[in-house]
Amino acid sequence: MKKTILLGAILLAGVVSAFPFRTSCGTVVNVTQTEGYTMEQITNFLQFVNYNECGTKPKGITLYIH
């Protein structure tokens, strides 16, 4: 029983850390590699993702925290 609860908690933590990101050209990318990042690091990472997907650097990125 303890193993099941622990596994469920680990899986839930993995799901919570993933989020969709809509690039400036409309592509939606599922971002999962930001655990432990600061907000500035996440913003820089998302700018990099946007550049890779669209070939442009966005003017700004707005992050919403729930």
CNS distance restraints for C-alpha pairs under 8 A (distance, minus, plus):
assign (resid   1 and name CA) (resid   5 and name CA) 6.40 0.50 0.50
assign (resid   2 and name CA) (resid   6 and name CA) 6.10 0.50 0.50
assign (resid   3 and name CA) (resid   7 and name CA) 5.99 0.50 0.50
assign (resid   4 and name CA) (resid   8 and name CA) 6.06 0.50 0.50
assign (resid   5 and name CA) (resid   9 and name CA) 6.14 0.50 0.50
assign (resid   6 and name CA) (resid  10 and name CA) 6.21 0.50 0.50
assign (resid   7 and name CA) (resid  11 and name CA) 6.14 0.50 0.50
assign (resid   8 and name CA) (resid  12 and name CA) 6.03 0.50 0.50
assign (resid   9 and name CA) (resid  13 and name CA) 6.11 0.50 0.50
assign (resid  10 and name CA) (resid  14 and name CA) 6.31 0.50 0.50
assign (resid  11 and name CA) (resid  15 and name CA) 6.31 0.50 0.50
assign (resid  12 and name CA) (resid  16 and name CA) 6.13 0.50 0.50
assign (resid  13 and name CA) (resid  17 and name CA) 6.30 0.50 0.50
assign (resid  14 and name CA) (resid  18 and name CA) 6.73 0.50 0.50
assign (resid  17 and name CA) (resid  32 and name CA) 6.26 0.50 0.50
assign (resid  17 and name CA) (resid  34 and name CA) 7.18 0.50 0.50
assign (resid  17 and name CA) (resid  35 and name CA) 6.31 0.50 0.50
assign (resid  18 and name CA) (resid  30 and name CA) 6.76 0.50 0.50
assign (resid  18 and name CA) (resid  31 and name CA) 5.49 0.50 0.50
assign (resid  18 and name CA) (resid  32 and name CA) 4.38 0.50 0.50
assign (resid  18 and name CA) (resid  33 and name CA) 7.66 0.50 0.50
assign (resid  18 and name CA) (resid  34 and name CA) 7.97 0.50 0.50
assign (resid  19 and name CA) (resid  30 and name CA) 5.70 0.50 0.50
assign (resid  19 and name CA) (resid  31 and name CA) 5.35 0.50 0.50
assign (resid  19 and name CA) (resid  32 and name CA) 6.72 0.50 0.50
assign (resid  20 and name CA) (resid  28 and name CA) 6.32 0.50 0.50
assign (resid  20 and name CA) (resid  29 and name CA) 5.59 0.50 0.50
assign (resid  20 and name CA) (resid  30 and name CA) 4.39 0.50 0.50
assign (resid  20 and name CA) (resid  31 and name CA) 5.90 0.50 0.50
assign (resid  21 and name CA) (resid  28 and name CA) 5.47 0.50 0.50
assign (resid  21 and name CA) (resid  29 and name CA) 5.14 0.50 0.50
assign (resid  21 and name CA) (resid  30 and name CA) 6.19 0.50 0.50
assign (resid  21 and name CA) (resid  31 and name CA) 6.68 0.50 0.50
assign (resid  21 and name CA) (resid  46 and name CA) 7.87 0.50 0.50
assign (resid  22 and name CA) (resid  26 and name CA) 5.83 0.50 0.50
assign (resid  22 and name CA) (resid  27 and name CA) 5.63 0.50 0.50
assign (resid  22 and name CA) (resid  28 and name CA) 4.37 0.50 0.50
assign (resid  22 and name CA) (resid  29 and name CA) 6.35 0.50 0.50
assign (resid  23 and name CA) (resid  27 and name CA) 5.31 0.50 0.50
assign (resid  23 and name CA) (resid  28 and name CA) 6.27 0.50 0.50
assign (resid  23 and name CA) (resid  29 and name CA) 7.54 0.50 0.50
assign (resid  23 and name CA) (resid  49 and name CA) 7.92 0.50 0.50
assign (resid  23 and name CA) (resid  50 and name CA) 5.36 0.50 0.50
assign (resid  23 and name CA) (resid  53 and name CA) 7.41 0.50 0.50
assign (resid  23 and name CA) (resid  54 and name CA) 7.40 0.50 0.50
assign (resid  24 and name CA) (resid  50 and name CA) 6.82 0.50 0.50
assign (resid  24 and name CA) (resid  54 and name CA) 7.08 0.50 0.50
assign (resid  24 and name CA) (resid  58 and name CA) 6.77 0.50 0.50
assign (resid  25 and name CA) (resid  53 and name CA) 7.87 0.50 0.50
assign (resid  25 and name CA) (resid  54 and name CA) 5.82 0.50 0.50
assign (resid  27 and name CA) (resid  53 and name CA) 7.40 0.50 0.50
assign (resid  34 and name CA) (resid  42 and name CA) 6.46 0.50 0.50
assign (resid  37 and name CA) (resid  41 and name CA) 5.68 0.50 0.50
assign (resid  37 and name CA) (resid  42 and name CA) 6.10 0.50 0.50
assign (resid  38 and name CA) (resid  42 and name CA) 6.25 0.50 0.50
assign (resid  39 and name CA) (resid  43 and name CA) 6.18 0.50 0.50
assign (resid  40 and name CA) (resid  44 and name CA) 6.21 0.50 0.50
assign (resid  41 and name CA) (resid  45 and name CA) 6.03 0.50 0.50
assign (resid  42 and name CA) (resid  46 and name CA) 6.08 0.50 0.50
assign (resid  43 and name CA) (resid  47 and name CA) 6.21 0.50 0.50
assign (resid  43 and name CA) (resid  61 and name CA) 6.58 0.50 0.50
assign (resid  43 and name CA) (resid  63 and name CA) 7.93 0.50 0.50
assign (resid  44 and name CA) (resid  48 and name CA) 6.32 0.50 0.50
assign (resid  45 and name CA) (resid  49 and name CA) 6.24 0.50 0.50
assign (resid  46 and name CA) (resid  50 and name CA) 6.03 0.50 0.50
assign (resid  46 and name CA) (resid  61 and name CA) 7.80 0.50 0.50
assign (resid  47 and name CA) (resid  51 and name CA) 6.15 0.50 0.50
assign (resid  47 and name CA) (resid  57 and name CA) 6.09 0.50 0.50
assign (resid  47 and name CA) (resid  58 and name CA) 6.41 0.50 0.50
assign (resid  47 and name CA) (resid  61 and name CA) 7.61 0.50 0.50
assign (resid  48 and name CA) (resid  52 and name CA) 6.22 0.50 0.50
assign (resid  48 and name CA) (resid  57 and name CA) 7.55 0.50 0.50
assign (resid  49 and name CA) (resid  53 and name CA) 6.19 0.50 0.50
assign (resid  50 and name CA) (resid  54 and name CA) 5.75 0.50 0.50
assign (resid  50 and name CA) (resid  55 and name CA) 7.23 0.50 0.50
assign (resid  50 and name CA) (resid  56 and name CA) 6.85 0.50 0.50
assign (resid  50 and name CA) (resid  57 and name CA) 6.53 0.50 0.50
assign (resid  50 and name CA) (resid  58 and name CA) 7.09 0.50 0.50
assign (resid  51 and name CA) (resid  55 and name CA) 4.55 0.50 0.50
assign (resid  51 and name CA) (resid  56 and name CA) 4.82 0.50 0.50
assign (resid  51 and name CA) (resid  57 and name CA) 5.25 0.50 0.50
assign (resid  51 and name CA) (resid  58 and name CA) 7.78 0.50 0.50
assign (resid  52 and name CA) (resid  56 and name CA) 7.95 0.50 0.50
